[in-house]
């Protein structure tokens, strides 16, 4: 149960607007990234996630797929090890655990967004309004990937910083890794990513499964 809760907490980390970059050498690169994000109407990818829980010294492995569409619509589905779904319709956020037969519901507001990461693709917010950069570095083993360490401008209880890895040439997002103050971290690696593919709105309509308990937060 503890691993399941941490997966949910990790998922919340994975939906926050991204960052800001103060260093002049990165200015042009970040502006190009911002323009690309501005041009995206929807985005989807498969993912592999590894969440390390420091207090128990264990890693929780999971995989699935994510779909995002402007404005503020998300469909994030874990397929393995068990089915769990997070859906945002732009107004409310739903998290469903098939094993527990429980749905958690909360309003999607500014506070919700301050704890969640990939929504930067759908939020319309500027990256530099959310985070400031501490370190920018090139992958030592390749000229094709660049990493950025981002620290939230506003202090967050469960998020210390994020490491974003992007393709140097295409600016495609390769991975996101989040770290909290308790030495836990979550790495999500993306594959088969594609943008502006015309994702249908039906993916962002949540229907409570029969027999599931609904908990409003």
C-alpha angles and dihedrals in degrees: 000000000000092000090049092052091049091051089055091047089048090050090055088053088054094065110060127114107263128234161301129241122208101172112102095220089062097044098096093042092052093047089055090049091050092051091051092050090048089055094053117097095174138002136191139178146156117251144199115204131196116185116189115205109202098193093062099025093234137127123220113211122200142154141193143115138288133207124189130184135176127282101043099300120145137174111184115174129186111204100174138077087006134344116268126160134199116193130181119188092185094266107046136030120220127191118189128188113196092198094052094036088223134132121202115200131190138162116265104234140138092285091052091052093049088068102044135072126198091051087088085084090060105027101079089223122135114251095228092058092065111038141024123214123240101174135012118189141166119239105262093220098046144030090212101073132056127193128208127191112213129193119195114249088218115055112247124198096221103030127065101168146326131229113212120194119197136174108260095220105036098026088226115158110249101175147345124211121187128195128197131200091260096064093257117134138183125207119196118185120193130212137175089025118176135169136209094018095141102255111201119242092233090083090065097052110096120207117188110240116241112272096013120137114236119215119187115209 
